[in-house]
Amino acid sequence: MTVATILHRVADYDAWRKVYDSVGDMQKEGGVTQESVHRMVDDPDNVLVIHHFDNVETARAFLGRDDLREALQRSGVQGEPRVELFE
């Protein structure tokens, strides 16, 4: 199993969440087996997303998708997300 952590700042959490919720099919198609979203206690526009995958190859393929990058832009992600993979 591979776990991806994605930490990023968003312009507006509610707007970001609408886009995130709209890409559930993309996540399933891309191999996400579990997901969770967390907001920083003292900075609620700082968001941590945790996705589980069967393997690192699937995780890397999902994270490299052009439609995922487009969704990140539409959702108001500011700057480059910090992405880390764990096995």
Beta strands, then each sheet from edge to edge (+ up, - down):
strand 1: 2-10
strand 2: 34-40
strand 3: 43-53
strand 4: 77-86
sheet 1: 2+ 3- 1+ 4-
end
